[in-house]
């Protein structure tokens, strides 16, 4: 059901995606809850998105946790950032951690971005290395940035 919802979403059939993701969520599929939150967010219903992401995050979905942090950063909701960012960082999946760094960096929160990138680098993510190298260049640490980019060239690009 979750996969069929994704196919329909890709075909721009949001009503069909909503139907199948709702059924999948009702059957206990956590990914479907994340997808529903994303669909609601894209539709501009951020409150429903938050509710779905909270449900999925409470069940351990790192992408839902990331969605909550991104939303909280946009709203200036520090309590929610403080609640979910550490849970994203505690994951063993590089993608949500790197994406967390990108979200922090977009909000001008460079130290928190660096912290997230370093965590994703521990997991071997080349994207995190490149993003942190960009920050190092801005700070004038060009030699360190170049070395990090060289390391990224042979590292895995995690999705």
N, C-alpha and C positions, 0 to 999 in steps of 0.2 A: 504494500500500500504506500509506503514511504517513497519507494522508487517510482511508482506510477505517478505519485504527486509531483515528484521532481521532473519527470518527463513532461507532464502537463504544464508545469511552471515554465520549463524551457520553451514550450510551444506558446507561451503567453496566455495560457488558459488559467488565470488565477482562481477563478471559481472552481474549476476542476481540481486544482492543486489544493485549495482550501478544503474541499470535500474529502479528498483522500488523506491528506495530512491529519485532518481532524479524526477520521476513522482510525488511522494508525496510532495517533496519540491516545485515543480512547482504548486501544488495544495494548497500550503500555510502551510504545516506541518513543524513547526519549529524543531521538534525532528529529522526529516529527514535531515535537514541541518546539525545538529550536527553529525548525523550518517555519512553523506557524508564526513564531515571534518575528522572524525575518520578513515574512509576507506582510504581517501587520505593520511593521516598521516601514516597509516600502510603500504601503498604502497611506502612510502618515498617521496611523493610529498607534502612537508611541506608548500609550498606556496599556493597550492590549499586548503590544510587543513585550513590554516589561513583565507583565503577568506571565506570559508564556515562557520567557527566558528565565524568570525566577523559578518556575516549576522545573524546567530542564536543568538549570544550574544546581538546584537543590538535590538533583539526582546525579550530579557529577559531570554534566556536559560542559567541557571547557569552552566551546564556542558560544554557548549561552552566557557563561560567565563573562566572556569577552564582550558580548553584545551589551550586557548590563554595564560594564565599565565604560565602554564607548558612549553609551547613552548618558551615563552619569557625568562623564567629562563634559559633554555638550551642555548639560543642565547645571553644571557647577555643584553637583551633589557629591560632596567629599565622603560622606558616610558610606554611600554605595561603592565608591571607588575603594575606600579602605576595606570594605567587606569582601569584595570579589577579586581585586587585583592580586592579593597574596595567593588566592586559590588558583588563579591562572598560572602564576609563577611556580606553583608547586607541581604542576603537571609534568609529565614525561613526554609531552608532545611539543615540538619546537614551534610549529606554526602559530598556535594561539599566543605563545609567549612573544614571538617576534611581532605579531600583529598588535599585541599590547604595547610593545615599545614604539611602534609606529603611531599608535593612538596618543601615547604620552608625548611623543616628539611633535605631533601635529598641534598639540595644545601648549607647546612651549615648555614642557616639563622635561627638560633635557636629562637631568640626573636620574629621574625615574625611567626614562627611555634607555639610558645607558645600562641601568641595572637589569632591565628586561633583556636587552640585547646580550649582555654578558651571560645571563642564564640560558638563553637560546644557543649561544656559542658553546656552552658546556655540552649541549646536546648535538653539536656539530653543524648547526645551521649556517650556511654560506650567506644567506640574505641578512641575517643578524650581523654577521661580520662586516658586510658591505655597508650596512646602515650605520654601524658604530664607527667605521672608517670615515664616513661622511662627517660625523660629529667631530672626530679627531682632527680632520682637515680644517673645519671651522675654528677649532681651538688652536690651530697652528702646529699641531703635532703631526706634521706631514710624513716624517719617517715612520712613525708608528702606524699611521694610516696605510701607508704603502705596504708595510709588512703584513698588516691585517688583510688587505686586499689580495696579496699573494697567497695567504693561507686560504682565503675564501675561494680562490680559483680552483683549488683542489678539493674543496669540501662539498658536501651534499646540499642540494637546494631542496629544502623540505617544504612540503605542502600539507 
